[in-house]
């Protein structure tokens, strides 16, 4: 049962000196007694009660009314925001101002009670520079909001900075004039199961779907990101810079078919530090000339290792589009690529600049290009025969996958696809596919992000969008 613990006196919120009962039992406190952990708090911009956040009747009426810390929200609490019976919109920024702790996450989420569990939309109104912001507070979960209308060249509509153990999940974001989710200088944080889309637009805002920079031990997983901006700023569905020990997996990281600006990749991993694992993603680049679907930029300058396994990587550009490219590397000795499907309609399926990566680290890939020299390596082009003669992809395939996957079902393989049962065991790194089906199904790994077979073809998509 919710308790009225606050009242407004002399223009400020203060604790009531006595509470007579809690859950039916007699109870009292004075000003020096700390409040309960694991408490539920409420925001409803249609409420008209005491405005102290302690129940739906007495909910805080604006985000600005929320009391963070002290006698308000503390570690272990949950903040519920009303969506009404059929949806409710909040035209202000939700700014988080207190941390949780180990085992005591602060969760911020739409209401779950009947009459309050409609969609909660946080609307930037075409003017505000964030919808939800965490600037330095740890152990926070932001879950289940719809976000529109944020405007800023480089901010995220939902953003966490200088924070640890932040989870941003199950949000639906339209990012026509901002990044979707941004985590900056964060560690041990997770961005997962978000649906992020920009419309078919053309502007100068950086509409990256997910952007992460200067963090460590972060994970970006199972997000659906679809970007339609034709502008010439950065509009990468997923981009990271100087992230250390990063994992990116299970994502649909794509440009809208036929769209993309002149500086757009499907996924950009720049200056990776430490151990970086990229797997089970579907990645589709933009339409502009000479840009990549998956780009690993400057890996050696930061001393990182880069592991790319079981991804589908698709170049759209019909003349000069790269699929998978490693750029500005000194030695490439830290590059591992296996079980990937790399497709370019007319240019390089794979490009590894300036190096001589050990052949055992690049194998079991399915490469295809409409161009005879389908691989660019160490300054020159190679045909499939020349690529294998150099020792690479000894167990790989030179097969056109475009007739073997279902483009309307996020590129899942059709019956008889040559990617089925032709991969190598990657269980030292992961044991599930993009649909969270256990790999392998029949003892042999498939190439690409999906494991075909019993239980997988009817599996629900993780993000139920096409």
N, C-alpha and C positions, 0 to 999 in steps of 0.2 A: 504494500500500500504506500502511495506517495505521501510524504510528510511536508507540511509547510514549515520550512526551516528558516525562511528569510522574510523580512518585512521591511518596507521602506520607511525610514525615520530620518528626519532632518535632511532629506534629499539624497540619502545613500542607502544601499541595501545592507542590512545588518541581521545577524541571527536572532531569532526569537529566544528569550532567556530560558524558556521551559517548553518541553514537549511532553505531553502527558502519556502518550502510548506509542508503541511501535509494533506493528503486526499483532495487535490485540494485547500486548503486554505493557504494564506500567513502565514508564521510562522518563527520566529527567536529565537535563544537562544545563551547564552554565556556559558563560562565554569562553571558558578555557577548555571545554571538552571538544575533542575533534569529532567530526561527523563521520557517518558510515562510509566504508569503501564499497564499490560495486553498486553505486546508486544510479538510478535512471533520472534523466533530466529531459525537459521538453521545450521545444520552440514551435509556436503556431502563430502566424501573423493574422489569424482571424480570432484569436482568443481575446477575452475581455475580463479576465479574472484579476488575481493579485499580481500578475506579471513577475513571478519569482521562480519560474521554471520547474516547480516541484510536481506538477501534474498537467494533464492536457487542459484542464479548466483554468489553471493558474500559470499556463505556459508563458515563457518569455515571448514577447510579441515581435521582437526584431533580433537580428544577430548582435546588434550593438548592446542589447540588454543582457547578453549572456555573462554570467559571473564565472571567471576562470580562476581556479585555485581557491585556497582558504575555505570559506563556507560554501563555495560553488563547486564546479567540476574539478575533480582531482583524479589521480591515477586509479584505474580500474572502473571508472564510470562510463556510462553510455549516454550520449546525447542524441535524442530522437527529434527529428524535424518533420512536422506534419505535412503530408501531401493531401490532406483532406480526403473526402470520399472518392474524388475523381481527378485529383491533381491540383497542385498549388505552386505558385511562382513567388520567388523571393528576389527582389531587385536590389541586392546589396552584396557586399563581399563578406564571406565567412572567414574570419581571421582567428586561427587557433593560437592560444596564448598560455598553455600550460602543458607540461609533459606527463606522460604515463611513466611506468617503470617496468622492470623485468617481471613478467607474469601479471602485470596490471595495465593492460593496454587501455587507452582511451579510444572508444569507438564512436564515430559520428556517422549517422545513418538515417534514412527515412523512417518514419513511423511504421510499426508493424501491427498496431491495433486497428480493428475495423473502424472505419470512419476517418482514419488518419493515415492510411497506407497507400494513398494515391501517389502518383509520380511527383517527386520534388524537383522542380526546375530552379536552378540558380542562374539568373539572367544578368549578364553584364550590361545589358541595355545599350550596347553599341558605344559605351564610354568607359566602363570600369576595366582596370588592367589585370585583375584576377577575379575569379569566382570563389575559389577556396584556396586559402594560403596558410602554409605552415612554415614560418621563418625561424627555425631553430629549436623546435620542440620534438622530443623523442617519444617513441612507443605510441604512435598515433595510427589509427586505421580510418580511412575515408572511403565509405562504401555506398554505392548505389544511387548516385545523383545523376540528374540530367543537367548539362551545362551548355549554355548558348551565350552569344552576344559579347564575349570578351574581346577587347581591342588592345593589342600591344605588339610591337615589332618582334620582341624576343621573350616575353613572359609566357608561362604556361597558364592555361585556363584553370587547371588545378596544379599547384606548385608546392614543392617542399624544398627547402634549402637549409644547409648547415644542420642537418638533423640525422638521427640514427633510428633504425627500426621503424620506418614509416611504410605502411601498406596503402596503396591506392588501387581500388578494385571495383569492378562491376559498375563503372560509371559510363554514361553515354554522353559524348562530347562532340559538339559541332564547333570546329576551330577554323572558321573562315578568315579570321583576322588575328590569330594568335597560335602559339603552339598548343597542343592538346594537354599533355601532361609533361611537366618538367621537374626533374630532380637534379639539384645542383649541390655538389659537395656533401652528398649524403652517403651513408654507409649502411649495409645490412638492410636495405630497403627493397620493396617488391612493388612492381607495377604489373597488375595481372587482370585478365578478363575484362578489359575496358573496350568499348566500341567507340572509335574516334574517327571522324570523317570531316573533310572539308568538301564543300560543294564544287560544282564545275565552274570555277571562278578564275580570274586572272588579276592578281594584285601584288604589291611589293612586301606584304607581311610574310614573316617566316612561319609557315604553317606546318612545321614538323609535327607529326602525330605524337611521338614520344621523343623527348630529348633528355639525355643524361650526360653530366659532365663532372669530372674531378671527384668521382665517388669510388668506393671500393666495396666488394662483396655484395653488389646489387644484382637483382634478377628482373628481367623483362620477359614476361611469359603469357602465352595464351591470349594475347590481345588481337583484336580485329581493327586494323588501321587502313583506311582507304582515302587517299589524297587526290583531289581533282584540281589543284591550283596550277595554272599555266604560267604564273609569274616567275620572274628571274631571280628571286631570292631563294634561300634554302627551304625546300618543301619535301624533306625526306620523311617517309612514313615512320622510320625509326632511325635516329642518329645518336651516336655516343662519341664523346671526346675525353681522352685521358681517363678512362675508367679502368680500374684495376680489379682483376679477378672477377670479371663480369660473365654472367650467363644470360643468353638471349635464346629463348626456345618456344616452340609451339605457336608462333605468331603468324598472322596473315598480314604481311607488311608490303602493301601494294599501292601503286598509282592506278587511278582509273584508266581503263583501256582507252588509248588514244590521247592521253593528257600527260602533262609534266612539263616543268620549266627547264631552263638551260643549266641549272645547278642542282639537279635532283637525282638522287639515287633511290632505289627501293629500300636499301638499308646501308647506312654508312657507319663503319666502325673505325674511328680515327684515333691514332696514337694509343693503341691499347697497351696497358701496363700489366705485367704479371700474366696470369693464366686466364685466357678468354675462350669460352665455349659457346659456339653458335650452332644450334641444331634444331631439326624438325620444323623449320620455318618455310612458309611460302612467300617468296620475295619476287616482286615484279617492278621493274624500273619504269622510268618515264619515257616519253616519246621523243625528247629532244636529242640532237646529234651528239654522239660520242660521250654518253654518260652510261653509268653502270647500274645493273640491278643490285648486286652486292659488291660494295667497295670496301676493301681493307686499306686504309690510308696510313702511311708512315709507320709500319709496325716496328721496325728496328730502332727508330729514334727513341722509343720509350722502353725498349728492352722486353717487350711482351711476347708471349706465345699465343698463336691463334689457331683454334681448332674449329673447322667447319665440317659438320657431318649431317648427312641425311636431309639436306635442304633441297627445295625446288627453287631455281634461280632463273628468271625469265627476263630477257631483254626485249623491250618493245620496239625500239628504234629500228626502222627497216633498212637503214644503210650502214650506220656506224655504231650500233648499240652493243656494248659489252654485256655479258651475263655476269660472270664472276671475275673480279679484277683485284689483284694485289698490286698496289702502286707505291712507288718511292721507297721500296725496301732495299736494304744494303745487301743482305745475304739470302733472305728467304729461308734460312735454315730453321726458322721457328714456325713455319707454315705447315699445317696439316689439313688435308682435304680428302674426305672419303665419303662414298655413298651419296654424293650430290648429283642432282639432275640439273644440268646447265644448258640452257637453250637460247640461241640467238638466231633470228631469222636470216641475217645476212652478214654478221661480223664475228667477232671472237666469242666463243663459248667460255673460254677461260683465258686469262691474261695474267702472267706472273712476270713483273718487270725486274730486270737487273739482278738476277741471282741464279743460284743453283741448288734448289731445295733437294734433299735426299729423295730418291725415287720412291722409296718405300712409304713415304708420308703422303704421296698423292696417288691414290689408286681407287679402284672400284667406282669411279665416277662415270656417269652417262653424259656424254658431251655431244652436242649437235649444233651445227651452223649451216646456213645455206651457202656459206663461203667455203672454198676448198681449204684455205688455211684457217682452221677452226681454233687454233691455239696460238697466242702470242707469248713467247717465252724468251727471256734474256736478250731482248732486243731484236728478235726475228720471229717470223711466222712459221708455223709448222702444220703440216697436214696430220691427219690421224695416224697414218703409218709412220711419219717422222716422230711424232710424239711418243708412240709406243717404242719405236726403235731407240729413243733416248732413255727408255726404261720407265716411263710414266704410264700409269693406268694400264698396267699389264693385264689386269683383270677387269678393265673398264669396257664401256660400250660406246660405239659411234652409231647411235640410233636416234631417229627423229621421234621425240615423245609426244608431239602435238596431236597425233591421232590416237594416243594411248591413254590420255587422261581426260577427265570430265571437267571442262572449264567452268561449267555451271555449278559444280560441286567442289569448288576450291581445289581443283586439280587432283582430285583423288584418282587412283589408277582404275582403268577399265579392266575387265576380264582379259587375261592373256597379255597384259603389259609386260614388256621385257625387263622392267624394273623389279618385277616380282621374283623373289628367291635368288637374286643375283648380287646381293650386297655382302659385306663382311661384318663380322660380329663386333659391335661397338659397346658391348655390355659393360666394359670397364668405365664407360662414361655415362650411359643412361640405358634404361631398359623398357621404355614406353615410347609410343609414337605420338603424333600430334593429337590424336583422338583419345589418348591415354589408354590405348590398348597395349598389353604387354608384348614386347618383342622378345624373340621371334614367335610367330604363331605355330609354325610347323618345323622348327629347328633351324631354319635358314633366314637370315635377315634380308629384307627388301631394300632397294635403293630408294631414296626419297623419304619424305616425312611420314608416309602412311604405311602401315603393315597390312597388306591385303590378306583377307581370309575370313574364316568363321568368326563372327562377332565384330568384325571391323566395318563391313560394308553397310551395316544397318546402325552403326554407332551414331548417336546424336552429335552434331557439330558442337564444339566447345563454345563458340560464339555463334548464335543462331542467326547469321546474316549471310548473304551471298555477295 
